[in-house]
């Protein structure tokens, strides 16, 4: 389904180099709006539209690192998937960790995908582009009503 607006991604990442690379990867494709949260608490505030983030639109996709300050990525994932207003937002864990424990826990917490960050620059860029292309172009995403309290819908 083609969007009539830019695709919106929330990147939850505390590494400035990875933020820059993600921006670079997304700058060459179709219109994408990238919001960045530098820690887990900020990510949840952005998703819940608290305080300064009250006008921030709902993201179409969350790219979530695990090793974050203030609140670990698994805690963030658990809160997203446990909140009826947020649980339908696809979350891709995008981490350097290749530990089976991290992968298994992410899926138990209902991550939509787990992608290990490539160490090679070109592979990193290609991986970000592939994630964006899949969620933008192939996956069917929840509608805007999912973020507006699900009025009249069963949860």
C-alpha positions as CSV (number, residue, x, y, z in Angstrom):
1,X,0.0,0.0,0.0
2,X,1.5,3.3,-1.1
3,X,1.5,6.1,1.5
4,X,0.4,9.5,0.5
5,X,2.9,11.0,3.0
6,X,6.5,10.3,4.0
7,X,7.2,7.0,5.7
8,X,7.9,7.6,9.4
9,X,10.6,5.8,11.4
10,X,11.6,6.2,15.0
11,X,15.2,5.2,15.4
12,X,16.1,4.5,19.1
13,X,19.8,4.7,19.0
14,X,22.5,6.2,21.3
15,X,25.4,5.9,19.0
16,X,25.8,9.1,16.9
17,X,27.7,7.3,14.2
18,X,24.9,4.7,13.7
19,X,22.4,7.6,13.6
20,X,24.4,9.3,10.9
21,X,24.7,6.1,8.9
22,X,21.0,5.5,9.2
23,X,20.2,9.0,8.0
24,X,22.6,8.5,5.1
25,X,21.0,5.2,4.1
26,X,17.5,6.7,4.1
27,X,18.4,10.0,2.4
28,X,18.7,8.4,-1.1
29,X,15.4,6.6,-1.2
30,X,11.7,7.7,-1.2
31,X,10.6,10.3,1.4
32,X,11.2,9.1,4.9
33,X,10.9,11.1,8.1
34,X,13.4,9.9,10.7
35,X,12.9,10.8,14.4
36,X,15.7,9.8,16.8
37,X,15.5,9.0,20.5
38,X,18.9,8.7,22.2
39,X,17.7,6.6,25.1
40,X,14.9,4.3,26.1
41,X,13.0,6.8,28.2
42,X,13.0,9.4,25.4
43,X,11.7,6.7,23.0
44,X,8.7,6.0,25.2
45,X,8.0,9.6,25.7
46,X,8.0,10.2,22.0
47,X,5.8,7.2,21.3
48,X,3.3,8.2,24.0
49,X,3.4,11.8,22.8
50,X,4.3,13.2,26.2
51,X,5.3,16.8,26.9
52,X,7.4,18.3,24.1
53,X,6.4,15.4,21.8
54,X,2.6,15.9,21.9
55,X,2.6,16.8,18.2
56,X,4.9,14.0,17.0
57,X,3.1,11.7,14.6
58,X,2.9,8.0,15.2
59,X,5.8,6.2,13.5
60,X,5.2,3.5,10.9
61,X,8.2,1.6,12.2
62,X,10.5,1.6,15.2
63,X,14.2,0.6,14.8
64,X,15.3,-0.3,18.3
65,X,18.8,-0.8,19.6
66,X,19.2,-2.9,22.7
67,X,22.0,-1.4,24.7
68,X,20.6,2.0,25.5
69,X,21.0,4.4,28.4
70,X,18.3,5.0,31.0
71,X,16.1,2.0,29.8
72,X,17.4,-1.1,28.0
73,X,15.9,-1.9,24.6
74,X,14.2,-5.0,25.9
75,X,12.4,-2.9,28.5
76,X,11.3,-0.5,25.8
77,X,10.1,-3.3,23.7
78,X,8.1,-4.8,26.5
79,X,6.4,-1.5,27.2
80,X,5.6,-0.9,23.6
81,X,4.1,-4.3,23.1
82,X,2.3,-4.1,26.4
83,X,0.6,-0.8,25.6
84,X,-2.7,-1.2,23.6
85,X,-2.1,2.2,22.0
86,X,1.4,1.2,20.8
87,X,1.5,-2.5,20.4
88,X,0.5,-2.6,16.7
89,X,3.6,-0.5,15.7
90,X,6.1,-2.8,14.1
91,X,9.4,-2.9,16.0
92,X,12.6,-4.2,14.5
93,X,15.4,-4.8,16.9
94,X,18.5,-3.4,15.2
95,X,21.5,-4.3,17.4
96,X,25.1,-5.3,17.3
97,X,24.3,-8.2,19.6
98,X,24.3,-11.6,18.0
99,X,23.7,-13.4,21.3
100,X,21.0,-16.1,21.1
101,X,19.7,-14.9,24.5
102,X,19.1,-11.4,23.1
103,X,17.5,-12.7,19.9
104,X,15.3,-15.1,21.7
105,X,14.2,-12.6,24.4
106,X,13.4,-10.0,21.7
107,X,11.0,-12.4,19.9
108,X,9.5,-13.5,23.3
109,X,8.8,-9.8,23.8
110,X,7.0,-9.7,20.4
111,X,9.6,-8.0,18.3
112,X,8.5,-8.1,14.7
113,X,12.0,-8.8,13.5
114,X,15.6,-9.0,14.8
115,X,18.3,-7.6,12.5
116,X,22.0,-7.7,13.5
117,X,23.9,-4.6,12.5
118,X,26.5,-5.3,9.9
119,X,30.0,-4.2,10.7
120,X,30.7,-3.3,7.1
121,X,29.7,0.2,6.0
122,X,28.1,-0.7,2.7
123,X,26.3,-3.7,4.3
124,X,25.0,-1.4,7.1
125,X,23.6,1.0,4.5
126,X,22.0,-1.8,2.5
127,X,20.5,-3.4,5.5
128,X,18.8,-0.2,6.7
129,X,17.5,0.4,3.1
130,X,16.2,-3.2,3.0
131,X,14.4,-2.8,6.3
132,X,12.8,0.4,5.2
133,X,11.8,-1.0,1.8
134,X,10.2,-4.1,3.3
135,X,8.1,-2.2,5.9
136,X,7.2,0.6,3.4
137,X,6.6,-1.4,0.3
138,X,5.7,-5.0,1.2
139,X,4.2,-5.2,4.7
140,X,0.7,-4.1,5.4
141,X,0.8,-1.6,8.3
142,X,-1.8,-0.7,10.8
143,X,-3.9,2.3,10.1
144,X,-3.8,5.6,12.0
145,X,-6.8,4.7,14.1
146,X,-4.6,2.2,15.9
147,X,-2.8,5.1,17.6
148,X,-5.9,7.1,18.5
149,X,-7.2,5.0,21.4
150,X,-8.7,2.4,19.1
151,X,-12.1,3.9,19.4
152,X,-14.7,1.3,18.9
153,X,-12.2,-1.5,18.3
154,X,-11.5,-4.5,20.4
155,X,-8.0,-4.8,21.7
